[in-house]
Amino acid sequence: MGFLNRILGKKKVEAENAPEYHKSSSERTSSNIAQSIETENAAKAVTAYEKAFNLDKLGKYEEAVQAWDIAIKLNPRNSTSWFNKGNTLNEIKRYDEAILAYDEAIWLNPMYASSWFNKGYAYKSLKKYDEAIKCFDEAMMLNPPYAAMAWTSKGNALNDQCKHDEAIKAHDKSIEIDPQFAIAWNNKGIALKAQSKYDEAIKCFDEAIRLDPKYADAQHNKVNAFDARGRKTEANAASTKAGETDLTLVKDWNNKGLALHAQSKYDEAIKCFDEAIRLDPKDAGAWTHKGFALDCQGFVLNRQGKYDEAIKCLDEAIRLDPKDTEAWNNKGFVLNRQGKYDEAIKCYDEAIKLDPKDDLTWSNKGEALENLGKYDEAEAAYTKGREFKRTMV
């Protein structure tokens, strides 16, 4: 899970859904970069900052960390750069380093509530709950608008320590501040369920769902509470509803991913397909789309490893749906990029068996045959592709 503006949940349905750390767009501007540095370095500092910011946005986190280091070297007294470096390190789970970065940001700006909050997230990820709680307390004291988020995050840390009564009180404080905060209701339900207070937990999950009808994790948590209570009929009904929500969300995430792919935003597209897969690991389409996005990413970045990842995704799609023509065709396309022309042709042949009139597959097969020097067979495949394309038009 990541930033406040993209709370995605976790695969484990009883995972806490509190916003885990904060990347505020207002804090990711370059307006204050040139402060405290010599005029001739200002342009370099701005350029370095923007490069780091864009790399982070593209999901190129390792490169982004290096870029933040350059920006910080040019202007070591810029607290925002230290803060953003911490966020990037959080993304790749280098929590100890993230804490050090937040410490630098806080040393430069002790009132930096976002750094305190995100430092708490890093500590919680390391299971250092007492330290995390201190950070959340500091964040809510410095910036009251953080209070609802900080209280429910504190509640999660307490719940992880099996301090369920204290956790519930913390979630209640969050709800008192913002009664519309669905995440706090869900988290309170989790704490109540941990105490076997299933009926009370179900009421909390219901409120979370009322506030956010597409809140899949709250719906699954409600199913688990009904099951634990022995109310099987209601559990089945809730499970059906949760399944319907999952299907809707899977479609939404797939569509969003395809739209991003069309804009060549492959990193963001892959995250959307990952979320679709999290909700429904058996969705062959999401695996196919992710595989193709990884292939495109590999081509742009010239990284062989991306092609291998793509093949794994496409193999999973084919395992789930052996009649997925798109998966077979895309697998052939990736193998062709890798120079594995004979294997690519086998995939194209499987796709053609399933859809003999697909012009794109015939054209792709023609390219693989041409790469093998089989020019007559390649021309025959290209001809087939042109014929079927005319037929479709």
C-alpha positions as CSV (number, residue, x, y, z in Angstrom):
1,M,0.0,0.0,0.0
2,G,1.2,3.5,-0.6
3,F,0.1,7.1,-0.5
4,L,-3.1,8.7,0.8
5,N,-4.2,9.5,-2.7
6,R,-4.1,5.9,-3.8
7,I,-5.2,3.7,-0.9
8,L,-5.4,0.2,-2.5
9,G,-5.7,-2.2,0.4
10,K,-3.8,-5.5,0.7
11,K,-4.4,-9.0,-0.4
12,K,-4.9,-10.2,3.2
13,V,-8.5,-9.1,3.7
14,E,-8.0,-8.2,7.3
15,A,-5.0,-6.1,6.6
16,E,-5.3,-2.6,8.0
17,N,-6.5,0.0,5.5
18,A,-5.3,3.1,7.2
19,P,-3.5,5.5,5.0
20,E,0.1,4.5,5.5
21,Y,2.1,7.4,4.5
22,H,1.6,10.7,2.9
23,K,2.9,12.2,-0.3
24,S,1.4,15.6,-0.5
25,S,1.4,17.2,-4.0
26,S,1.9,20.6,-2.4
27,E,5.1,19.3,-0.8
28,R,6.4,17.9,-4.0
29,T,6.8,21.3,-5.8
30,S,10.2,22.9,-6.5
31,S,9.3,26.4,-5.4
32,N,11.5,26.3,-2.3
33,I,14.4,24.4,-3.8
34,A,16.6,27.5,-4.5
35,Q,16.5,28.6,-0.9
36,S,19.9,28.6,1.0
37,I,22.0,27.8,-2.1
38,E,24.1,29.9,-4.3
39,T,22.4,31.4,-7.4
40,E,24.5,29.5,-9.9
41,N,23.4,26.2,-8.4
42,A,19.7,27.0,-8.4
43,A,19.0,25.8,-11.9
44,K,20.9,22.5,-11.3
45,A,19.0,22.0,-8.1
46,V,15.7,22.5,-9.7
47,T,16.6,20.1,-12.6
48,A,17.8,17.4,-10.2
49,Y,14.7,17.7,-8.0
50,E,12.3,17.4,-11.0
51,K,14.2,14.5,-12.4
52,A,14.0,12.6,-9.0
53,F,10.3,13.5,-8.8
54,N,9.5,12.2,-12.3
55,L,11.5,9.0,-11.7
56,D,9.6,8.3,-8.5
57,K,6.3,9.0,-10.3
58,L,7.2,6.5,-13.0
59,G,7.9,3.9,-10.4
60,K,11.7,3.8,-11.1
61,Y,12.5,3.9,-7.4
62,E,16.1,2.8,-7.4
63,E,17.0,5.5,-9.9
64,A,14.9,8.0,-8.1
65,V,16.9,7.4,-4.9
66,Q,20.1,8.2,-6.7
67,A,18.5,11.3,-8.2
68,W,17.3,12.5,-4.8
69,D,20.9,12.1,-3.5
70,I,22.1,14.4,-6.3
71,A,19.4,16.9,-5.5
72,I,20.3,16.8,-1.8
73,K,24.0,17.2,-2.6
74,L,23.2,20.4,-4.5
75,N,21.0,21.6,-1.7
76,P,21.4,19.6,1.5
77,R,19.2,22.0,3.5
78,N,16.1,21.4,1.5
79,S,13.8,19.4,3.8
80,T,11.4,18.5,1.0
81,S,14.1,16.6,-0.9
82,W,14.9,14.6,2.3
83,F,11.2,13.9,2.8
84,N,10.7,12.7,-0.7
85,K,13.8,10.5,-0.6
86,G,12.2,8.9,2.5
87,N,9.0,8.3,0.6
88,T,10.8,6.7,-2.3
89,L,12.8,4.5,0.1
90,N,9.5,3.5,1.7
91,E,8.2,2.3,-1.7
92,I,11.0,-0.2,-2.0
93,K,10.8,-1.2,1.7
94,R,14.1,0.2,2.7
95,Y,12.5,1.4,5.9
96,D,15.7,2.0,8.0
97,E,17.1,4.3,5.4
98,A,13.7,6.0,5.0
99,I,13.7,6.8,8.7
100,L,17.1,8.4,8.4
101,A,15.8,10.6,5.5
102,Y,12.8,11.7,7.5
103,D,15.0,12.4,10.5
104,E,17.0,14.8,8.3
105,A,13.8,16.5,7.0
106,I,12.6,16.9,10.6
107,W,16.0,18.2,11.8
108,L,15.8,20.9,9.1
109,N,12.1,21.5,9.8
110,P,10.9,20.2,13.2
111,M,7.3,21.2,12.3
112,Y,7.2,18.9,9.3
113,A,4.1,16.9,10.1
114,S,4.2,14.8,6.9
115,S,7.7,13.6,7.8
116,W,6.6,12.6,11.3
117,F,3.6,10.7,9.9
118,N,5.6,8.8,7.2
119,K,8.4,8.1,9.7
120,G,5.7,6.4,11.8
121,Y,4.6,4.3,8.8
122,A,8.2,3.2,8.4
123,Y,8.6,2.3,12.0
124,K,5.3,0.4,11.9
125,S,6.5,-1.6,8.8
126,L,9.5,-2.6,10.9
127,K,7.1,-3.6,13.7
128,K,8.6,-1.0,16.0
129,Y,5.2,0.0,17.2
130,D,6.0,2.2,20.2
131,E,8.3,4.4,18.0
132,A,5.5,4.5,15.3
133,I,2.9,5.6,17.9
134,K,5.2,8.4,19.0
135,C,5.5,9.6,15.5
136,F,1.8,9.6,14.8
137,D,1.2,11.5,18.1
138,E,3.7,14.1,17.0
139,A,2.1,14.4,13.5
140,M,-1.4,15.0,14.9
141,M,-0.1,17.5,17.4
142,L,1.7,19.5,14.7
143,N,-1.0,19.4,12.2
144,P,-4.6,18.9,13.4
145,P,-5.9,18.0,9.9
146,Y,-3.7,14.8,10.2
147,A,-5.6,13.8,13.4
148,A,-8.1,11.4,11.9
149,M,-5.4,9.7,9.8
150,A,-2.9,9.6,12.6
151,W,-5.4,8.3,15.2
152,T,-6.5,5.3,13.1
153,S,-2.8,4.6,12.2
154,K,-2.0,4.7,15.9
155,G,-4.9,2.3,16.4
156,N,-3.5,-0.1,13.8
157,A,-0.1,-0.1,15.6
158,L,-1.8,-0.8,18.9
159,N,-3.9,-3.6,17.4
160,D,-0.7,-5.2,16.0
161,Q,0.5,-5.2,19.6
162,C,-2.7,-7.0,20.7
163,K,-3.7,-3.9,22.7
164,H,-7.2,-4.1,21.3
165,D,-9.0,-1.9,23.8
166,E,-6.5,0.9,23.3
167,A,-6.7,0.4,19.5
168,I,-10.5,0.7,19.6
169,K,-10.3,4.0,21.5
170,A,-7.8,5.3,19.0
171,H,-10.1,4.4,16.1
172,D,-13.0,6.0,18.0
173,K,-11.0,9.2,18.2
174,S,-10.5,9.1,14.4
175,I,-14.2,8.5,13.8
176,E,-15.1,11.3,16.3
177,I,-12.9,13.7,14.2
178,D,-14.2,12.4,10.9
179,P,-17.3,10.3,11.0
180,Q,-17.2,9.8,7.2
181,F,-13.7,8.1,7.4
182,A,-14.6,4.6,6.1
183,I,-11.1,3.3,6.7
184,A,-11.3,4.1,10.5
185,W,-14.6,2.2,10.7
186,N,-13.1,-0.8,9.0
187,N,-10.0,-0.8,11.2
188,K,-12.2,-0.5,14.3
189,G,-14.1,-3.6,13.1
190,I,-10.9,-5.5,12.8
191,A,-9.9,-4.7,16.3
192,L,-13.4,-5.7,17.6
193,K,-13.2,-9.0,15.6
194,A,-9.8,-9.7,17.3
195,Q,-11.7,-9.6,20.6
196,S,-14.4,-11.9,19.2
197,K,-16.9,-9.1,19.4
198,Y,-18.3,-10.1,16.0
199,D,-21.7,-8.4,16.1
200,E,-20.1,-5.0,16.9
201,A,-17.4,-5.7,14.3
202,I,-20.1,-6.3,11.6
203,K,-21.8,-3.0,12.5
204,C,-18.4,-1.2,11.9
205,F,-17.9,-3.0,8.6
206,D,-21.4,-2.1,7.5
207,E,-20.8,1.5,8.3
208,A,-17.5,1.4,6.3
209,I,-19.4,-0.1,3.3
210,R,-22.2,2.4,3.6
211,L,-19.7,5.2,3.4
212,D,-17.8,3.5,0.6
213,P,-19.9,0.9,-1.3
214,K,-16.9,-0.3,-3.3
215,Y,-14.8,-0.9,-0.1
216,A,-13.9,-4.5,-1.0
217,D,-11.7,-5.2,2.1
218,A,-14.5,-4.1,4.4
219,Q,-16.9,-6.4,2.6
220,H,-14.5,-9.4,2.9
221,N,-13.9,-8.6,6.6
222,K,-17.7,-8.6,7.1
223,V,-17.8,-12.1,5.5
224,N,-15.1,-13.3,7.9
225,A,-16.9,-11.9,10.9
226,F,-20.2,-13.7,9.9
227,D,-18.2,-16.9,9.4
228,A,-16.6,-16.6,12.8
229,R,-20.0,-15.9,14.4
230,G,-21.4,-19.0,12.8
231,R,-23.9,-17.1,10.7
232,K,-23.3,-19.0,7.5
233,T,-26.4,-17.8,5.5
234,E,-25.5,-14.2,6.1
235,A,-21.8,-15.0,5.4
236,N,-22.8,-16.5,2.0
237,A,-24.9,-13.5,1.1
238,A,-22.1,-11.1,2.1
239,S,-19.6,-13.1,0.2
240,T,-21.8,-12.9,-3.0
241,K,-22.0,-9.1,-2.5
242,A,-18.2,-8.9,-2.0
243,G,-17.6,-11.0,-5.1
244,E,-19.8,-8.6,-7.2
245,T,-17.8,-5.7,-5.9
246,D,-14.5,-7.4,-6.7
247,L,-15.7,-8.0,-10.2
248,T,-16.7,-4.4,-10.7
249,L,-13.4,-3.2,-9.3
250,V,-11.3,-5.7,-11.4
251,K,-13.0,-4.3,-14.5
252,D,-12.3,-0.7,-13.4
253,W,-8.6,-1.4,-12.6
254,N,-8.2,-3.3,-15.9
255,N,-9.8,-0.4,-17.9
256,K,-7.7,2.2,-16.1
257,G,-4.5,0.1,-16.8
258,L,-5.4,-0.2,-20.5
259,A,-5.9,3.6,-20.7
260,L,-2.5,4.2,-19.0
261,H,-0.9,1.7,-21.3
262,A,-2.3,3.5,-24.3
263,Q,-0.5,6.6,-23.0
264,S,2.8,4.6,-22.7
265,K,2.6,5.0,-18.9
266,Y,3.6,1.4,-18.4
267,D,4.7,1.6,-14.7
268,E,1.3,3.1,-13.7
269,A,-0.5,0.6,-15.9
270,I,1.3,-2.4,-14.3
271,K,0.2,-1.1,-10.8
272,C,-3.4,-1.1,-12.0
273,F,-3.2,-4.6,-13.4
274,D,-1.5,-5.7,-10.1
275,E,-4.5,-4.3,-8.2
276,A,-6.9,-6.2,-10.5
277,I,-4.9,-9.4,-9.9
278,R,-4.9,-8.7,-6.1
279,L,-8.7,-8.6,-6.2
280,D,-9.0,-11.6,-8.5
281,P,-5.9,-13.7,-9.0
282,K,-7.8,-15.9,-11.5
283,D,-8.5,-13.0,-13.9
284,A,-6.6,-14.2,-17.0
285,G,-7.2,-10.8,-18.7
286,A,-5.3,-8.9,-16.0
287,W,-2.4,-11.3,-16.3
288,T,-2.4,-10.9,-20.1
289,H,-2.5,-7.1,-19.9
290,K,0.3,-7.0,-17.3
291,G,2.4,-9.3,-19.4
292,F,2.1,-7.0,-22.4
293,A,2.8,-3.9,-20.3
294,L,6.0,-5.5,-19.0
295,D,7.0,-6.4,-22.5
296,C,6.6,-2.8,-23.6
297,Q,8.4,-1.6,-20.5
298,G,11.3,-4.0,-21.3
299,F,11.5,-2.6,-24.8
300,V,11.6,1.0,-23.7
301,L,14.1,0.4,-20.9
302,N,16.1,-2.3,-22.8
303,R,15.9,-4.7,-19.9
304,Q,15.8,-8.4,-20.6
305,G,14.4,-9.1,-17.1
306,K,11.2,-7.4,-18.0
307,Y,10.6,-9.8,-20.9
308,D,11.1,-12.8,-18.5
309,E,8.5,-11.3,-16.1
310,A,6.2,-10.8,-19.0
311,I,6.5,-14.4,-20.1
312,K,5.6,-15.5,-16.5
313,C,2.5,-13.4,-16.5
314,L,1.4,-14.6,-19.9
315,D,2.0,-18.2,-18.9
316,E,-0.2,-17.6,-15.9
317,A,-2.9,-16.2,-18.2
318,I,-2.7,-19.2,-20.4
319,R,-2.9,-21.6,-17.4
320,L,-6.0,-19.8,-16.3
321,D,-7.5,-19.7,-19.8
322,P,-5.8,-21.9,-22.4
323,K,-8.2,-20.3,-25.0
324,D,-7.0,-16.8,-24.4
325,T,-5.9,-15.9,-28.0
326,E,-4.5,-12.6,-26.9
327,A,-2.2,-14.2,-24.3
328,W,-0.8,-16.7,-26.9
329,N,-0.2,-13.9,-29.4
330,N,1.4,-11.7,-26.8
331,K,3.6,-14.5,-25.6
332,G,4.8,-15.1,-29.1
333,F,5.5,-11.4,-29.5
334,V,7.7,-11.3,-26.4
335,L,9.6,-14.5,-27.5
336,N,10.1,-12.9,-30.8
337,R,11.7,-9.9,-29.1
338,Q,14.0,-12.3,-27.3
339,G,15.1,-13.9,-30.5
340,K,13.3,-17.1,-29.7
341,Y,11.7,-17.3,-33.1
342,D,10.8,-21.0,-33.1
343,E,9.0,-20.8,-29.7
344,A,7.3,-17.6,-30.9
345,I,5.9,-19.4,-33.9
346,K,4.5,-22.2,-31.8
347,C,2.6,-19.6,-29.7
348,Y,1.3,-17.9,-32.9
349,D,0.2,-21.3,-34.2
350,E,-1.8,-21.8,-30.9
351,A,-3.4,-18.4,-31.3
352,I,-4.3,-19.2,-34.9
353,K,-5.9,-22.5,-34.0
354,L,-8.2,-20.5,-31.6
355,D,-8.8,-17.7,-34.1
356,P,-7.7,-18.5,-37.6
357,K,-8.9,-15.1,-38.9
358,D,-6.8,-12.9,-36.6
359,D,-4.8,-10.7,-39.0
360,L,-2.4,-9.5,-36.3
361,T,-1.3,-13.0,-35.3
362,W,-0.6,-13.9,-38.9
363,S,1.4,-10.8,-39.4
364,N,3.4,-11.5,-36.2
365,K,4.0,-15.0,-37.3
366,G,5.3,-13.7,-40.7
367,E,7.8,-11.5,-38.8
368,A,9.1,-14.4,-36.8
369,L,9.5,-16.5,-40.0
370,E,11.3,-13.7,-41.7
371,N,13.7,-13.5,-38.8
372,L,14.4,-17.2,-39.3
373,G,15.1,-16.5,-43.0
374,K,12.1,-18.4,-44.1
375,Y,11.0,-15.8,-46.5
376,D,8.5,-17.8,-48.6
377,E,6.6,-18.9,-45.5
378,A,6.8,-15.4,-44.1
379,E,5.3,-13.9,-47.2
380,A,2.5,-16.5,-47.0
381,A,1.8,-15.5,-43.4
382,Y,1.8,-11.8,-44.3
383,T,-0.6,-12.5,-47.2
384,K,-3.0,-14.3,-44.8
385,G,-2.8,-11.3,-42.5
386,R,-3.6,-8.9,-45.3
387,E,-6.5,-11.0,-46.5
388,F,-8.1,-11.2,-43.2
389,K,-7.5,-7.5,-42.5
390,R,-9.4,-6.7,-45.8
391,T,-12.2,-9.0,-44.8
392,M,-12.6,-7.3,-41.4
393,V,-12.6,-3.8,-43.1
